[in-house]
Amino acid sequence: MTKFPLTPQGVGQKVDELNALTRSKLIEQTGLINFDLKNWLKSNFTLSSAAVQFIDGMNDAGTSTIGRLISDAVLSSTSITYVAPEPPASYSGKNVDVERKERAKVDAAGGYIYESTLVITVTYV
């Protein structure tokens, strides 16, 4: 697997790389995302020392939930959007919010639309 920068563009490239895998390799990768998100992130993205420190300090229950959400999104080909501004020169903390957005619509003509997006947003405080 190629290491990409942890940026919106790099995350898009990683998603494209994952989507190009065989089903068995994709299942292998999503298992790693689900059960060992911290190490998967460090193995698949080029990270600053501050990013590694943040990842290492992430709450285990939080990384378990986030890993499951990302794994499910990758496995089901859900659109993934990563929103992360450049870090400011000075900040006291960072927040990561992961939200799955779903929409289903049925119309009178028998049509059906289902859309799902996983949005990962980084903010600095």
Order of alpha helices (4+ residues) and beta strands (2+ residues): beta-alpha-alpha-alpha-beta-alpha-alpha-beta-beta-beta
